[in-house]
Amino acid sequence: MKCIVPESGQYEIALFDLKGNLLKSTNMIFIKGSVSIEESLSQYSIGIYLLQIKNKKFVKTFKLIKQ
């Protein structure tokens, strides 16, 4: 998936289930602009997940559907 980040720096990438349980979290460094993120859901059950990208000033959440 692609996302536009407003500034360069460290971002937290977090994967949640719909109950709000944190399944996975990692930190990445991005350069301002468009970035691509790949996240495998192969180890998780069929369902809907939320992928959140955030730093101190920015939060963006994506809905992922595993069929």
Order of alpha helices (4+ residues) and beta strands (2+ residues): beta-beta-beta-beta-beta-beta
